[in-house]
């Protein structure tokens, strides 16, 4: 199953002989660099580019093209190589685009030699950059992994290669650009767009002629597996994504080096693209926004992002808003830090001279330093406020247009609930914000099917001003779990999602009332040690059975009556009612369950499980921790922010959850007839 990566995310590589396919929509240069354990490129002989397309263990395209296929044999690389970076660059001096912000976001996919995708990544967020490190394949503890990088360089290949420690960076970049300018006539442009009446949904993307027909489905931030509605999606760190190509788009074309020429037309140039493998980047959204007035920002429009469907466009737009907020706040904090350090330096210079420590001269120097500091901070704040105002305006347009799975519980879309016919790309688990953006929050969308379990922390939070005792926190945590479970039941098609509950002491009965009263649970909540054991045994056996069927290549030979739906187990008040054997099985479900459609949602306070010592540390680390109250615990490795998470809860005194669950139960009864 394809893992669709986001920036900074990694994924294990199951084999060492593989290909990296690139689709950019415009002719670009693709290359690769080899780095040692310190990330340094030791010489030009460690750079693969069109002039030197072959190095030990890898081969790249020999010319600029809209689509590339790079071949790798990681075992054949020199032993001192610990990292391989995949580079993309725009040809310079040929009259084409000079920045990636003017072309479609490049899409890269790592595939096996059989064409099955392992991981994919869409390089978004580029603007003035003309070169980018798209992916890196790196060695970690004897195994190879792939990481989505997306690091762009406005200075082009010269700046990129310099950043990787190559002494001859500028000379090599100049020779590559000169060669590309001379040979651009051989470059392969993007094929023409497909007919507008073709179905381009992510579920029905047509496979290429050299690829088997495979099921596709949504993922868990856009392979070759059974359709996503089956109970056993394979995959590892990130749930399955779309077909090869741009996210949700068609299969990747062959690279230019393998393309076959087509007959030339009279007076025209030769078309080297393969006639059976035409493809294109996802179409841009329709130009529904009114033109901006001179000097005024463009008016935001819902769905103003690339994608084959409005759902995918909105998903990409939400992620774009998240990245924009992260960048603008990072820029503001960096500017403030610079102003602080500058003022400290100027004050130190004043104080270093004893003659200026007292008297009018010293006071004037200190006042001047503080004035400069205030000016710099005010300028940074003005830029931040401008960006925040634009994002707030975009959020006001996007929020009402969000589909069911992305919408908050107070969105009117829930009042017209209808059971969906297909699994959505993602589901909303809450909202994210930063201290500088009090009036702006970004929906936290998690791709489906869930790649890891959820831990709803019923313990104390780190955010000041959160007033709740232990009993209130446990009740709020269980309410949060029920709201998330209800949303998952609502966004899956009828019969495609099953929920089990373990409540050993019955302490969550009041919170569970919407689930138990509507009849959407597979069985009444399990209570007592016997109930805990029975549910864990049943789900553990299910994981074992599906794993054996998959490993034996007999996924279609499961027993008659086997529940093929995704399974969710809600565990309340852990570790109450759990013995050592039950704890072991719970850890097994957390580790092995997501890959075969069994997911875990724990409501627990980590301190309550302290008696088990470090035994449960891997369990906590394998789960995504969320809180029932706002808390700033979600770290962003991209820019280092600590995001404040706020759960998506049902408004007080609202009956929307009960109404939706009643509709889910009615739909399930009619579906089972």
N, C-alpha and C positions, 0 to 999 in steps of 0.2 A: 504494500500500500504506500502511496506517495506521501512523504512528509513535506508539507508546504511550509518552508521556513520563513521566519521574520528576522530582521536584522539582529545579528549577534547570537542567533540560535544555532545549535549544532545537532548533528544526527550521525549515528554510527553507519559505517559503510559495510555492507555484508560481504563484499568481494573486493578484490584488488584490481581486477581488470574491468574497466568501466569507460564510459564516455560522458562528456559534458556537452550538452546541446544548447545553443544560444540562438535566440530570436530577438531581433531589434527593430525590424520594420524599415531600417535604412542601412546602407552599407557601413559596416564598422570593422575595425581591426580587432582580432582576438589573439591573445597570446597567453603565456604562462611564465612564471618565474619560480625558481627553486631557491629555498632558503634553508639555512642551517638551524641549529637549536636556538640560536639567538634571534632568528627572524631576519638574518642578513643575507643578501644576494652577494656571493663572493666574486663574481666576475661576469662578463658578457656571455661566457659559455654556459651560464646558468639561466639564460633567458631564451625562451622559445618564441619566435615571432615569424612573420611571413618570410623574412630573409633567411632565417635559420629555423625551419618549421619542425625539425626533428631533433630531439635530445634523448638520451637513454631513458626509456620508460614513458615517453610522451611524444605526441605529435599534434601540431596545430595546423590551421588552415594556411594556405599559401597566398591568399589575397583577401582584400576587403570584401565582405558579403553581408547581406541582411540576415543570413542564417549560417551557423557554423556547427561543426561537430569536432570536438577535440577528444583524442584517444589517450588513455592513461593505462599504464601497467605499473602499479605502485611498487610491486616487488622488484621491478627492474630498475628502480631509482637507486642512485648511489646511497650507501649507508649513512653518509653524513647529511643527507637531505631529510629534514623533518617537516617541511611545509611546502606545498605547491599552491601558488596563488594564480587564479584565473583572471586575466586582465582584459578589459574592453576599452577601446579608444576610438574617437572619431578622427577620420583622416583630416589633415590640416592642409590649407592652401589650395583647395580644389573647388571652392565655392559652395560646398555643402554645409550642413549644420555644424556649428562650432561649439555647441553645448548640448548636453543630454536633456536639458529642460525643454528643448525644442523638438524632441523626438519621443516616440512611444517608449515607455519604461522597458528596458531590456529584461528578457525573461531567460533564466538559465535553469537547466534541469540535469541532474545526475542520473544516468541510466546504466543498467547492466548491458552486457553485450547482446542480450536477447531483446533489448529495447524497452524493458520494463523500468519505469521510473523508480528511483530510490528517494530522491528529494528534489524539490524545486524551490526557486526563489525569484521573485519579481523585484528588481532593483528600483525602488521608488525613492522619492525625495530628492532627486538630482535636479540641479538648476544650471549653474554656470560651469559645472564640471565638464571637462572634455575627455577625461580618462577615469576609470573606476576599477577598483579591485572588487569583483563580483562575489567570488567564492574563494575559500581556501580549503585545501585538503591537508590535514595535518595528522601527524603520528602522536598518539598518546598511549603510553604504557603498552607498546607493542601492537596496538590496533589503530586503524585509520578512521578518521571521522571527517565530516564536511561541515563547514561553518559558513553561514550567510554573513558577508562582510558589508558590501555596499558602500565602501569608503571611496568618495569621489575626490578628484583633484582638478581644481581650476587651471593649474599650470600644465595640465596634460601629462603625457608619458614621462617627460623630463622630471616633473615634480614627483610623480608616482615612483619612478625608479630610484630617485634620490632618497625618498622616504624609506625605501627598502635597503638602503645602505650600499647601492651600487656606485663605485667611484666614477665610472665612465657613463653615468646616467644621461647627461645631456648629449654627448656624442652619439650614444646608441639610439636615443629617442629621435635625434635629427636624422639619422640614417634610416630609421624605420619610416618616419614621415615622408622622407624624400622618395623612398621606394614605393610607398603607397601612392604618392602623387603621380609618379611615372606609370604605375600599373593600374590606376583606378579604372581605366577603360575596360579592364578585365573583371571588374567587380560585379557582383550579382546583386541587383536591387531586390527589394521586396516584391513578391508576386502581386498581381492585381487583387483587389478585394473580392470576396465571394459575393454571390448574388444575394440581394437583401432578403429574399424570401426563404433562404435556407435557415433551418432551425439551429441556432447557435447557443442553446442553453447548455449549462455545464453538465447536465445529466445525459445529454444526447450527442455530445461532441463526437464526430465521426473519426474512427481511427484511420491512420495512414495505411497505405497499401502494404507496408512492410511490418505492420503491427497487428497483433490479434485484437479482436473486438473485446473490450473489457468494460466492466461496469464502472461507473464513476459516481461521485457523490460529494456532498459537502465536506468540509474539513473543519478541524479544530484548532485567528487576528485573523484561502484563497492563498491511480495506478492500475495497476492491473490487479484487481481484486474482485471478489463478488460484490454486487451492488451494496451501497452503504446501508440499506435496510436489513441486510443479513446480520445475524447475531455475532459474527466473528470477524470484524474488520481487523486486518493485520496492521502492522505499523508499530512505531516505537514512540519516539518523543512527541511527534505531532501527528494528529489524525490525518486521514487521507485527504488529499486535495483533488485537483481536477486532472484532466487528461494532460498528456505532454503538450507543451506549447505555452502560450500565455495562459494565466489562470482561468480555468473554465473554458479554454479555447480548444481548437483542434490539435491533432497530433503534430509534432515537430516535423518540418521538412528535412530533406537530406541537405547536407552542407554543399557549398559551392564546389568543393573539390570532387564530389561524387556526382554532381549534376550532369545531365546529358543535354547536348545542344539540341535546340529545335530549329526547324528550317527558317532561314531569315526571310523577312518580307522585303519587298522591293524598296530600296532606298532606306531600309531600316537597319538597326543593329542586331547582332545575333543575341538571342535570348538563351542563356545557359541554364535557366531554371528548369527543373523537371516538371513536365506538364501534369503529372499525376500527384504532385505534392505541393500544390499551391496553398498558401495560408496567409494570414495577416494578423496583425495585432488586434486586440479587442477594439471595437469601434468606440470613438469618443461619444460622450453623451450628447443628445440633441441640443442645438444652440437655442435653448429656451430663455436664457437670461437676457434681459434688456441690455443694450450696450451701455457701458459706463460713460459718464460724463467726463470730459477732460479734467484731470486732477482729482477725480473721485475714484475710490476702489470699486471693483466690479461687484454687482449685486449677487449674493450667494444664491445658489439653486440646489435643491435636493437632488441627489443622484449625479452631481457634477464630478464624476470620476469614471475611469474606464471599467469595462465589464460587459458581459454578455447579457445580463439581466439587471433589472432595477435593484433586486436584492443584492447582487454582487457589487453594483455601483455604490449603493449606500454603505455596504460594508467597507469598501475601499475608501469611501469618503470619510467615514468615522475614523478609520486608521490614519488617514491623512490629517485630520483635525488633531488627533492625539500627538502625532509627530510634530505638527506645527506648534502646538502648545509646549511640548518638551523643548523644542529648539528656541522659541522666543524667551521662555523662562531661563533657559541655560545662558542665552546671550545676556539677559538682564543681570543675572547673578555674576557672570564673568565681568561685566562692566562695573558693577558695584565693587567687586573684589579689586579690580584695577584702580578704581578711585580711592579705595581705602589704602592700598599699598602705596599709591603715589603720595597721598597726604602724609602717611607715616614717614616716607622717605624725605619729603620736604621739611617736615617738623624735626626729623633727626638732624638734617643739615643745619637748621636754625639753632637747635640746642647744642650742636657740636662746637659752636663758637661761643665762648663764655661772654664775649662782649655783647652778643645779641640776646642773651637769656632774659635780660631785664631791660626795661626802657621801651621807648616808643618804637624803635626799630624792630625789636623782637616781636612786639605785639602786632605790628603791621604785617610781618612775615607770616605769623601764625594765622592771622585773619585772612590773608591772601590764600594760604593753603586750604583753609576751610571753605573759602568761597569757591575755589576751583573744584574741590570735592563735591560741594553741593551742586555746582553746574553739571558736572559729569553724571551724578546720580539723577538729576532732574532730566537730563537728556535721555538716559537709559530708561527712566520710568515713562517718559513720553512715548518712546518707541514701543515699550511693552504695552502701554495703554492702547496705543493704536492697533497693535496686533490683537490684543484681547477683544477690543470692540469688534473687529472683523470676525473673530472666531465666535463671539457671542451672537452676532447677527447670523452667522452660518448655522449655529446650533439651533436658533429659533426657527429656522427654515427646515432643518433636517429632522429634528425631534418629532414633529407631527407626521412626517412622511415615513417614519420607520415601520417596517413590517412587524408582524405579530411577535416573532422571536426576538426582535431588537427593541421593542417598545417597552416603556415603563408601565407599571400597573395602573397608573392613572391616565394612560392614553386611551382615547375613545375607541381605538381599534378593537379593544378587548370586548366592548359591549356588542359588537357584531361578530363574535367569534364563530368561526366555522373550522371544523377539523381539517388540517392541511392534507394534501395528497402526496407530498414528498417531504423529506427531511431538509430543514434549512441549513444554510452554511454555518451558522453560529447561533449562539444564544446569549442573552444579556444576563450577567450575574450581578451587575451593580453599576456604579459610576465612579470615575476617577477624577481627582482634582489636585491642584497644587496650592500652597498658601498664597501665592501671588494672584491666583485666579478664583477669588471667592464667589464670583457670579457666573462661573463657567465650570461645568463638569462634562466629561466625555464618557459616553457609554462604554462599559467594559464588556467587550464581546469575546466570547470563548468559542473556538471552533468545535463543531460536532463531527463525529462522536467524541466524547470527552477523552482526552489522552491521559489524564490523571484524575485521581479521586479528589474530593473536596473535603476539607477539614474546617468545620464551622466552630471557631474557638469560643467556648463559653467562659473563658477565664478573663482576667483583667486585660484592659487595652492600654496602649501607650499614649493615647491622645488625651491631652489635658481637657478638662471640661466634660468628660464622659462620666456621668453620675448614674451608677447602677450597681446594686448589691449582687451577691452571687446568685441568689434565687432569680432575680430579674434577668440577669445575663443568661442563665440557663433557659428561661422561658423565651427570651428574645432569640437565642440561638436556635431553638427548636422551631419557632415561628419562621425564622429565615430559611431553615431547611425545608419546611413545608412549602414556602413560597417558591423556592427553587425547584423542588420536585414537581409542584403543580405546573410550573412553566414548562418543564421538560415534557411532562405528560401532554400538555396542550400543543406543543410545537411538533411533536412526532405524529405521523399518521396513525390512525386507529390500529391497535394491535401490534404496534412496533416498539412499544416501551412498557416495561413491567417494573413495578415498584414493590420492594419488600421492606419491612420495618422490623427492627429489633429494639424493643423497649423493655428491658429486663424487669424494671421495677414499676412500670406503668406511669412514670412521672411525666411523660409527654402526652398523656391522653388528651388534655384540653387543646394543645397545639395541633395534634393529629386529627382533630375532629373533622376538618374539611376533607381529608383523605379518606377516613373511615366512613364518614357519613355519606359520601358520594358513591362509595363502592368501587373506587378505582384501584384499590390495593389488590395484589394477587391473593392475599390472605390476611386475616387479622394480625395486628402486631404481635410478634413473638415475645413472650414474657417468660421470665425464670431461666435458670440454667439449661433446662431441657429444651426450651424454645430456641435459645441461642444456638445450642448444639445442632438442632435439627435444621435450622436455616443455613448455618454455615456449612454443614455437611452437604446439603443439597446444591448450594452454589459452587462449592469446591468440586464436587463431582461433575457439575456442568462444565466448569473450566477444563477439567481433565479430559472430558469426552470430546469437547470441541477441539482442543489442542491435538488429541490423537487423530481426529478426523482430518484436520488440516495437514498435519505432518505426513499422514499416509496418503494424501491426495484424494481423500474420499469425503470431501465436505458435503457432498450431496447424499450421503448414506447415513445420515443421522436417524435415530429411531423415529418411528411414526408418532405423531403427537408432540414432538419436541418443540418447545417454545423457542421460536427463532427471534424473538424480540430482544432488544437491548434490555439489560437488567440493571436496576439501581437498588442498592442495599443502603438503607438509612439506619445508622447505629446511634442510638441515644444513650447518654449517660455512661459512655465507656470510661473506665473498665469494669463498672459494676456488672456482675453476672458473668464475667469472663474468667475462665481458668487458663492455665498455660497452653493447653491444646487449642482452646478457642482463640487465644491471642495469635498462636502460630498460623492458624487458618485465616485469620483476618489479615495478617501480613501477606500471606500467599495471595489472597484476593486482591489486595492493593497492588502487588507487584505484577501478577500475571493476568488479572481480570480484564483490564482495559483493552488488551490486545484481542480478546475474544468476546467483547461485548458485555462484560460484567463490571460495573462501576460502583464505587464506594463513596458514601457521604457520611462522614462521622461528625457527631456533635459531642464535643468533649473538651475538657480542660486538661492541658498537658500536665499540670501539677498534680492532678488526681491520679495520673498513671505513673507518678514518680517511683512508686514501689517496685516497678519492673526495672528500674535503673536504665542503663543505656540500651537495653534490649529493643525498645520501641523507637529509638531515634531514627532508624531507617524508615519506619512507618510514617512518622511526622514529616520527614523530608520528602517522601514520595507524594505527599498530598499538597494540593493548592490551599493554602490557609486564607480563609476569609473570615470576617468578623460580623457579628449582628449589629454593631454600632460603628460609626465612622472611626477609622484608625489608619495611621500613616505607616503601614508596615510593608507595602508593596514596593520593592526596590526596582529601579529601572537601570539595568547595566549599561544601557546605551549612553546616557548622559549623567547617570548617577543620582537621579531624583528619587526621593521617597514620596510616592504618590499616596494620597489619602483615599482610601476605599470606603464607599458607602453602599450598603446592600440595597438591592431593588426589592422593596417591601410593599405589601398591599396597603393602601391608605387606611387609616383608622376608620372603623365603622362601615367599611366598604364590603359589599357582598360579591365583588367581581370574581374572587377566587372560587367561591362556592358555585357561582353560576357557570364559570368555565369548566370546573371539574364535573358538574352535572351534565354538561354538554359532552364532555369527553366520555363519561360513563354511558350516556345514551348512544353515542356513536359506536362505542365498543360493543354494546349489546346488539345493535343492528348489524355490525360487521361480523359477529360470531354466528349469526343465524344461518 
